[in-house]
Amino acid sequence: MKWSAVILAAGNGVRMKSATPKPLHRVSGIPMLKYVSDAARAAGVADITVVVATGHAESAEFRSAAGDDARLVVQTEQKGTADALLAAREAAAAADAILILYGDTPLITPETVRSLISEHEKTDATVTLATASHAPVDGLGRIVRDQSGEILAIVEQEDADDETLAISEVNAGWYGFDANWIWDALAALRSSANGEYYLTDAIEAAVRANLTVASVSVREPSEILGVNTRSQLAMAEATMRQRQRDYWMDQGVTLIDPAATYIDASAILAPDVTIHPNSHILGTSTIAAGCEIGPDSIVIDTTIGEDSRFVSSHAEGATIGKRVSVGPFSRLRPGAILDNDVYIGNYAEIKNSSIGPGTHVGHFSYVGDAELGKRVNIGAGAVTANYDGKQKHRTVIGDDAFVGSGSMLVAPVQIGRGAVTGAGSVVTHDVPAGDTVAGVPARPVGDTPGTRRDDSPDHHPHNTDHPQPDQHETAARTESDAATGDRENEKLRRTL
């Protein structure tokens, strides 16, 4: 039997009081409509039509949520569920059976959809509907049956008397219809008092004609929750997040405090991941085995490699290798790439930069638009000054370089392999490999007043080829050099 799913998603969502179309509101990080379309596909229904409101048929957001292979058709006027289904008649014309779902029921599961399809085919029914034993919210129609259990009617709550309201079985609103029958039945429906046409009236017509009306009961009543208000959106969010927590704990993930852990439905976690309280794993994040996340961490669209530690920090759009330590209180912005064995301490920020294996960025530092090699040391308070007020520039730091505390690297600039910048240096020119620079602006050590190169003969601590000055001479030279250095520094301050 060829099935076609029609997802009704044209409602205005007036009670949501939102500029965002109701089916695109997110639950656990994913638009509600996507949950529904994914459930239909997972149940084996590949032919999908989504009925949307005027102006949404070309929407990239609706297209993404519905799936690239789905058809979007427009219900030009909001005239009820039966009228919405009629809008899909041409798109679903080749089907033998029509599956009706709603774009605002994100808690639906593939198991429920498969159960409805199976019951419809097994009983050769004209209509098959899903019901729940209890209503998760008010406002749902009651299923009235005769003594033998056959469905007699669906009575809407506002039309029900006290006896009918006492019935616990409610209508989920998901249906399977014989395609040949439903199109003619819809054309014969009369409008209600408010001018709208309802699918429940078609079911009543099937009952009156003594056609087979079958039903299946969902296992969890929460599945049938339709989101019409912000409060109901929060209910769906809470249920979906609990599903995610239960699933990942079953897969071998440790949640220290499950109720204080938030995992989006699109995130992926490996066994032996440990997540501490108040942590959020959001978007398409992937956490590898052996990682510890949190407490108080936010990880968005980020990949973290095996055995890494991410403590009280924030990452978005970052890639983190194996055995990396981040935090506490650090931030990885989009484009941050941390290779294996990198250490990022507290109060550091990395943006659009690659950090080589074994590199340390200790604390209170900013690395932006930079490329750091292997085993680089970034001292406390060091900054790559990447923005000149008009455009961004890159900083390149070679393997084994040592950037002293408080250094300011003014991009574009390159620090060569094994080079050193002294504490507080302002580096405005490239530093060759192996050189040491210091000062404001930074100069090679031997060229800075009051200093000399480390490799000069009279400075090398192990050089015995030259006579050493006595203690009084050394003190006098030091005092003279210091005075010269002070005068030069004052001159530099006046010109900066």
C-alpha positions in Angstrom: 0.0 0.0 0.0 1.4 3.4 -1.0 1.2 5.9 1.8 1.4 9.7 1.6 1.8 11.8 4.7 0.1 15.2 4.8 1.4 17.4 7.6 -1.0 20.3 8.5 1.2 23.3 9.4 -0.7 26.3 8.2 -2.0 27.5 11.6 -1.3 31.1 12.5 -0.5 30.3 16.2 -2.3 33.4 17.4 -1.9 32.4 21.1 1.8 32.1 20.7 2.0 35.9 20.1 5.1 35.4 17.9 6.4 36.5 14.6 7.8 33.0 14.1 5.3 30.6 12.5 4.1 28.1 15.1 5.6 24.9 13.5 9.0 26.5 13.4 9.2 27.1 17.2 12.0 24.9 18.6 11.8 22.1 21.1 15.1 20.9 22.4 16.8 22.9 19.6 14.8 21.5 16.7 11.7 23.0 14.9 8.5 21.2 15.9 7.7 20.5 12.2 11.0 18.6 11.8 10.1 16.2 14.6 6.9 15.3 12.8 8.4 14.9 9.3 11.2 12.8 10.7 8.8 10.6 12.5 6.9 9.9 9.3 10.1 9.1 7.4 11.3 6.8 10.2 8.0 5.0 10.0 8.5 4.3 6.3 6.5 7.1 4.7 8.8 8.8 2.2 6.1 10.8 0.3 5.4 13.9 2.4 3.4 17.0 1.7 3.3 19.9 4.2 0.4 22.3 4.1 1.5 25.8 5.0 0.0 29.3 5.1 0.3 31.9 2.3 3.8 33.2 2.0 5.5 30.2 3.5 5.8 27.9 0.5 9.1 29.5 -0.4 10.4 29.7 3.1 13.9 28.3 3.6 13.1 27.6 7.2 10.0 25.5 6.4 11.9 23.8 3.6 14.7 22.8 6.0 12.2 21.6 8.7 10.1 19.6 6.2 13.0 18.1 4.4 14.3 18.6 0.9 12.2 15.9 -0.5 8.9 17.2 0.9 6.3 19.2 -1.1 5.0 22.5 0.3 1.5 23.4 -0.7 -0.5 26.5 0.4 -3.9 26.7 2.3 -4.9 30.1 1.0 -7.6 30.6 3.7 -7.7 29.3 7.2 -10.9 27.3 6.9 -10.3 24.3 9.1 -8.4 21.0 9.0 -10.6 19.4 6.3 -10.0 22.4 4.0 -6.2 22.1 4.8 -6.2 18.5 3.7 -8.0 19.4 0.5 -5.1 21.7 -0.4 -2.9 18.6 -0.6 -5.2 16.6 -2.9 -3.2 17.1 -6.0 0.2 16.5 -4.3 -1.0 13.3 -2.7 -3.1 12.0 -5.6 -1.0 8.9 -6.3 -1.4 7.5 -2.8 -3.6 4.6 -1.7 -3.7 5.8 1.9 -3.3 9.3 3.5 -1.6 9.8 6.8 -2.6 13.0 8.6 -0.2 14.5 11.1 0.2 18.0 12.6 3.2 20.3 12.6 2.7 21.4 16.2 2.9 17.9 17.8 6.7 17.5 18.3 6.4 14.6 20.8 5.1 12.1 18.2 7.2 9.0 17.8 7.9 6.8 14.8 6.5 3.8 16.8 3.1 5.5 17.0 3.1 6.3 13.3 4.1 2.7 12.5 1.4 1.4 14.8 -1.3 3.5 13.1 -0.2 2.4 9.6 -0.1 -1.2 10.7 -3.6 -1.2 12.2 -5.0 0.6 9.2 -3.6 -2.0 6.8 -4.4 -5.0 9.0 -8.1 -4.1 9.4 -8.5 -2.7 5.9 -10.1 0.3 7.5 -11.6 3.3 5.9 -10.5 5.5 8.8 -7.9 4.7 11.5 -7.3 7.2 14.3 -4.9 7.5 17.2 -6.2 8.0 20.7 -4.8 8.4 24.2 -6.0 7.2 27.5 -5.8 10.6 29.2 -5.5 14.1 27.9 -2.2 15.9 28.5 -4.0 19.2 28.3 -7.6 20.4 28.2 -9.6 21.0 25.0 -9.3 17.5 23.3 -12.3 15.7 21.9 -13.7 12.6 23.7 -13.9 9.2 21.9 -17.5 7.8 22.4 -17.8 4.0 21.9 -20.7 1.6 22.0 -20.8 -1.4 24.3 -18.8 -3.5 21.8 -16.0 -0.9 21.7 -16.8 0.4 18.2 -16.3 4.2 17.8 -19.6 6.1 17.6 -18.4 9.7 17.6 -15.7 12.2 18.5 -17.3 14.9 20.7 -15.4 18.1 21.1 -14.9 19.3 24.7 -16.9 22.4 24.3 -19.9 20.3 23.0 -19.6 17.6 25.6 -22.0 17.1 28.5 -20.8 16.0 31.9 -21.1 12.3 31.1 -19.1 12.6 28.0 -16.5 14.8 29.7 -15.9 11.9 32.2 -14.6 9.8 29.3 -10.8 9.5 29.6 -10.1 8.4 26.0 -9.3 11.4 23.8 -8.6 12.1 20.2 -5.0 12.5 19.2 -5.9 14.0 15.8 -3.6 11.7 13.8 -5.5 9.7 11.1 -5.1 7.2 8.4 -7.6 7.5 5.5 -8.4 5.4 2.5 -7.4 7.8 -0.3 -10.3 7.0 -2.6 -12.8 7.6 0.1 -11.4 10.7 1.8 -11.4 13.0 -1.1 -15.0 12.5 -1.9 -15.9 12.6 1.7 -14.2 16.0 2.1 -16.1 17.4 -0.8 -19.4 16.4 0.8 -18.7 18.1 4.2 -20.8 21.0 5.4 -19.1 23.9 7.1 -19.5 24.4 10.9 -21.2 27.5 12.4 -17.9 29.5 12.1 -17.5 28.6 8.4 -14.7 26.0 8.8 -14.5 22.4 7.8 -13.2 19.7 10.2 -11.8 16.2 9.7 -13.7 15.0 12.7 -16.9 15.5 10.6 -15.5 13.1 8.0 -15.0 10.5 10.6 -18.6 11.0 11.7 -19.6 10.4 8.1 -17.7 7.2 8.0 -19.5 6.0 11.2 -22.9 6.9 9.8 -22.1 4.9 6.6 -21.1 1.8 8.7 -17.6 1.9 7.3 -14.7 0.4 9.3 -13.3 2.9 11.8 -10.2 1.5 13.6 -8.1 3.0 16.3 -4.7 2.6 18.0 -3.8 3.9 21.5 -0.5 5.7 22.0 1.7 4.4 24.8 2.5 7.8 26.3 -0.3 10.4 26.4 2.2 13.2 26.4 2.9 12.3 22.7 -0.3 13.9 21.6 0.4 17.3 23.1 -0.4 19.9 20.5 1.5 23.2 21.1 -0.8 26.2 21.0 0.7 28.4 23.7 4.0 29.3 25.2 3.1 27.2 28.3 2.5 24.2 26.1 5.7 24.8 24.3 7.5 24.7 27.7 5.7 21.4 28.5 6.9 19.9 25.2 10.4 21.2 25.9 10.5 19.5 29.4 9.2 16.2 28.0 11.7 16.2 25.1 14.7 17.1 27.2 13.8 14.3 29.7 13.7 11.9 26.7 17.1 13.0 25.7 18.5 12.6 29.2 17.0 9.1 29.5 18.3 8.1 26.1 21.9 9.2 26.7 22.1 7.7 30.2 21.0 4.4 28.6 23.9 4.8 26.1 26.5 5.0 28.9 26.6 8.8 29.6 26.9 9.9 33.2 24.7 12.9 34.2 25.6 14.0 37.7 22.3 15.9 38.0 20.0 15.0 35.1 17.4 17.7 35.9 20.2 20.3 35.6 21.5 19.1 32.3 20.3 20.3 28.9 21.0 18.3 25.8 19.6 19.2 22.4 18.1 16.5 20.3 20.7 17.0 17.6 23.7 16.5 19.9 25.8 13.3 20.0 27.5 11.9 23.1 29.8 8.9 23.4 29.8 6.4 26.2 31.8 7.4 29.3 31.1 11.1 28.9 30.4 12.8 32.2 28.3 15.9 32.3 28.2 18.0 35.5 25.3 20.2 36.6 24.1 23.3 34.8 25.7 22.3 31.5 24.1 22.8 28.1 25.1 20.6 25.1 23.4 22.4 22.2 23.1 22.3 18.4 25.1 19.8 16.6 27.7 19.3 19.3 29.6 16.0 19.5 31.3 14.9 22.7 33.8 12.0 22.5 34.4 9.2 25.0 36.0 10.1 28.3 35.2 13.8 28.3 34.1 15.7 31.3 31.9 18.7 30.7 31.0 21.3 33.3 29.8 22.3 35.7 28.3 25.5 34.3 29.4 25.0 30.7 27.7 25.9 27.4 28.8 23.9 24.3 27.1 24.9 21.0 27.8 23.3 17.6 31.2 22.2 18.9 33.2 19.0 18.6 35.2 17.8 21.6 37.8 15.0 21.3 38.4 12.1 23.6 39.5 12.6 27.3 39.1 16.4 27.2 38.0 18.5 30.1 35.8 21.6 29.6 35.1 23.4 32.9 32.7 26.3 33.5 33.4 27.7 30.0 31.6 28.6 26.7 32.2 27.2 23.2 30.4 27.9 20.0 31.5 26.6 16.6 34.8 25.3 17.9 36.8 22.2 17.3 38.6 20.7 20.3 41.1 17.8 20.0 42.0 15.0 22.4 43.2 15.5 26.0 42.5 19.2 25.9 41.8 21.2 29.0 39.7 24.3 28.9 38.7 26.6 31.7 37.3 27.6 34.0 35.8 30.8 32.7 37.1 30.7 29.1 35.4 31.3 25.8 36.0 29.6 22.5 34.3 31.6 19.7 33.5 30.3 16.1 36.5 29.1 14.2 38.6 28.2 17.3 40.5 25.0 16.5 42.4 23.4 19.4 44.7 20.5 18.5 45.5 17.6 20.9 47.0 18.3 24.4 46.2 22.0 24.3 45.7 23.8 27.6 43.5 26.8 27.8 43.4 28.2 31.4 41.0 30.6 33.0 39.6 33.8 31.4 41.1 33.2 28.0 39.3 33.9 24.7 40.1 32.2 21.4 38.4 33.3 18.1 39.0 32.1 14.5 42.4 30.7 15.5 44.2 27.4 15.3 46.1 26.3 18.4 48.8 23.7 17.8 49.5 20.5 19.8 50.8 21.0 23.3 50.3 24.8 23.3 49.4 26.6 26.5 47.3 29.7 26.8 47.4 30.2 30.5 45.0 33.0 31.6 43.6 36.4 30.9 44.7 36.2 27.2 43.0 36.9 23.9 44.0 35.0 20.7 42.1 36.1 17.6 42.7 35.5 13.9 45.9 33.7 14.8 47.8 30.5 13.9 49.8 29.1 16.8 52.3 26.2 16.3 53.3 23.4 18.6 54.3 23.9 22.2 53.8 27.7 22.2 53.5 29.4 25.5 51.2 32.4 25.7 51.8 34.3 29.0 49.2 35.9 31.2 47.5 38.9 29.7 48.9 38.5 26.2 46.8 39.8 23.3 46.8 39.4 19.6 45.7 42.9 18.4 44.0 41.7 15.3 41.7 44.7 14.4 43.0 48.0 13.1 39.6 49.6 13.0 38.8 48.7 9.5 39.8 45.0 8.9 41.1 42.0 10.8 44.7 40.8 10.4 46.4 37.5 11.3 49.1 36.7 13.8 51.3 33.6 13.1 53.4 32.2 16.0 55.9 29.4 15.3 56.6 26.2 17.2 58.2 26.5 20.7 57.8 30.3 20.8 57.4 32.0 24.2 55.1 35.0 24.4 55.8 36.8 27.6 53.1 38.0 30.0 51.3 41.2 28.9 52.7 41.1 25.4 50.7 42.9 22.7 51.2 41.4 19.3 50.0 43.9 16.7 48.9 42.1 13.6 49.8 41.4 10.9 52.9 39.9 12.6 54.8 36.7 12.7 56.7 35.3 15.7 59.3 32.8 14.5 60.0 29.4 15.8 61.6 29.5 19.3 61.3 33.3 19.5 60.7 35.1 22.8 58.9 38.3 23.6 59.6 39.9 26.9 56.9 40.7 29.4 54.9 43.8 28.4 56.4 44.0 24.9 54.4 45.7 22.1 55.4 43.7 19.0 54.8 45.6 15.8 57.3 43.8 13.5 58.0 40.2 12.6 60.4 38.4 15.1 62.9 36.0 13.4 63.2 32.5 14.6 65.2 32.2 17.8 65.3 35.9 18.5 64.3 37.6 21.8 62.5 41.0 21.7 61.4 43.3 24.5 60.2 46.9 25.0 57.6 49.3 23.7 57.9 49.0 20.7 59.7 45.7 21.0 63.2 45.5 19.7 65.8 42.7 19.7 67.2 42.5 23.1 70.7 43.6 22.1 69.3 46.7 20.5 67.2 47.9 23.4 68.9 50.6 25.5 70.0 49.2 28.9 70.1 45.6 27.6 72.4 43.3 25.6 71.9 40.1 23.5 72.0 37.0 25.6 74.6 35.5 23.2 77.1 38.4 23.5 80.5 37.3 24.8 80.6 39.5 27.9 77.1 38.5 28.9 77.2 34.7 28.5 77.3 33.2 32.0 79.7 30.4 31.0 82.1 32.5 28.9 85.7 32.5 30.5 87.6 34.0 27.5 87.1 37.6 28.6 87.9 39.2 32.0 84.9 39.8 34.2 84.3 43.3 35.6 84.7 43.6 39.4 81.6 44.2 41.6 81.9 48.0 41.7 82.3 48.3 37.9 79.2 46.1 37.4 77.2 48.3 39.8 78.2 51.5 38.0 77.5 50.1 34.6 74.0 48.8 35.7 73.1 52.3 37.1 74.3 54.0 34.0 72.4 51.6 31.7 69.3 52.0 33.8 69.4 55.8 33.4 69.9 55.5 29.7 67.0 53.1 29.5 64.7 55.4 31.4 65.6 58.4 29.1 64.9 56.2 26.0 61.6 54.9 27.4 60.4 58.4 28.2 61.2 59.4 24.6 59.2 56.5 23.3 56.3 57.4 25.5 56.2 60.9 24.1 56.2 59.6 20.5 53.6 56.8 20.9 
